[in-house]
């Protein structure tokens, strides 16, 4: 649990164990926190799908509405030559880093440098010395292969995470500049991107979080939550189905503070997009409820880009997609506008030719003094932005103490005192129930005590049992509510929840579907694990126990596959106490996603289960042996723990010393001490039998070479649950026979 001394300015997510060979993280001492102004215009039909001409008047962009900070005003007093120089600095930092590593993607940074420059130097509000200031604008590079664009921008802006030496160690062991943006590795990077389309879905989650918190906490006299989410996505992102899912929801929800830049360069790895991607992307986004603008000259049309952002900010009732036509590898005389500049270094000769072509006389990694001086203002400006916001929040705190306490817990991630007492407990006399129903009891209990708890289902809320009964639905006109209706969109559901979780440490999203349909969202779950985002995946209908729907809906290999995934807690509770224990640990593990596999069928409340035992992953439920020397150990998970208990009762009648172990989570058990593991599974006792209605793959790790794993290593069947269990041998009789065989 977070320390009570944690302040708003210090709400920096702590790093878990170093990843990718990194031995330490940047130490950031945040200064204080700022004011902001939001545009309050409405959409008109005349604004829809505007095409901005190259000849747009410069005066149009001098309106104060486009100025996100003093940065724009400063820049507008700067001649275009310095802007060109700044943009070329970004290009060559990317070129030089990729060249030195002899690995990477220089084409996108070279083409997107103008829009990147305008965003980071003129538009966005952030504090380089505190990347986690709450009211900062968020930026997501969905086209994550172009990460040197973001690293160059962070470097110029003054972020401590990306020094010159970090640029020089691009893609090298232990560097802060990995091959794709990673939020846990590089402060200033909001989310982990790389798999195409994930980033735009994360951005939808970030924008959802802003809209939700603004609706809950802003007052007529205090707009305390007010920031934008910007995203750059490419052709590849738009080809992936997840972007369609996410964009559909963003339009439905009317996320007016989400502005996405589509890098329209017509090139993918295999060549011109003409070979596989010829749709009208703008028309598609417009049909999805987005405002669409086309900037025809993304290479040098700075005023066009500025005006597009101004227009996007004026549209408050829907997200905006700005299609920016660029030239991939802009400036390279022989490789620009070709797939050869997409994913490999230019080569020494072409780098020199590009330097000549763009008039760049500097050594690799050099930042000209006038460019450095120009960008240096972001450090004091960022500190002032944050300090101003801190002052504003202090005033808010005096006027609205209850709301400010809730918002503060969301910003810092500090859990309310005594929250765990809300979790229900059960006795063997409590009625049998499906763990999906018991899960809903827990969800509703937690919703009352955790201000940042929100979530929903992929069109299965009434079956997953995931509705919070005291709240309504998060919708375009009711964004303060906490039930999220994702529709049948599992993949983007997981990715949106990643964005929500990474927006603020105290936001705890959950999402739900049938366990078998994690197949549709595995990529998002993997990114949850990699990016250390606390998402709770509520997965019901966890086995052949769902019955008649048959093998298409019956998960077999899924438990094993998630146990193989790093930094995921795979939890399969057996009853009410274990379900409550699973939720407790899922809340406490702030850097780890959790998957709860829950039953459709009713299960009894078992003797010996507990919330405390669940936290150990594996623990003794019953035991009539002495001296830690049972004749046989029976191990069950979820709905099969009941079967193990029944088998133990019969074996004890025959005089056997039997230990029953609930193995809720392999990952949690692995974290326990060697002494504890020995107390549960003594090495000398090789007579072990496991039972689980799923693949036996991996169970040898638990039962040993002399034990036996009872499970299912084929697809299921369509029939009533009882009949399927009997036909597949998932029975107490099978456990008894196996126990006699191994002991």
ABEGO torsion letter per residue (X at the ends): XBBAABBAAABBBBBBBBBGGBABBBBBBBBBXXBBBBBBBBBBAAABGBBBBAABBAAAAABAAABABAAAAAAAABBAAAAAAAAAAAAAAAAAAAAAAGBEBAAAAAAAAAAAAAAAAAABBBBAABAABAABBBBBBABAAAAAAAAAAAAAAGBAABBAAAAAABGBBGBABBABBBAAABBGBABBBGBBGAAAAAAAAAAAAAAAAAAAABBAABBABBBBBBBBBBAAAAABAAAAAAAAAAAAAGBAABBBBBBBAGBBAAEBAAAABABBAAAAAAAAGBBBBBBABAAABAAAAAAAAAAAAABAABBBBBBBBBBBGBGBAAABGBAAAAABBAEAAAAAAAAAAAGBABBBGBBBAAAAAAAAAAAAAAAAAAAAAAAAAAAAAAABAAAAAAAAAAAAGBBBBGAAAABBBBBAABBBBBAAAAAAAAAAAAAAABAABBEBBBGAAAAAGABBAABBBBBAABAABABBBAEBBAAAAAAAAAAAAAABAABBBBBBBBAAAAAAAAAAAAAAAAAGBBBBBBBBGABAAAEAAEAAABBAAAAAAAAABBGBBBBBBABAAAAAAAAAAAAABAABBBBBBBBABBBBBBBGBBAAAAAAGBBBABBABBGGBBABBBBBBEAAAAAAAAAAAAAAAAGBBBBBBBBABAAAAAABBAAAAAAABBAABABBBBBBBBBABGAAAAAEAABBBBBBABBBBBBBAAAAAAAAGBBAAAAAAAAAAAX
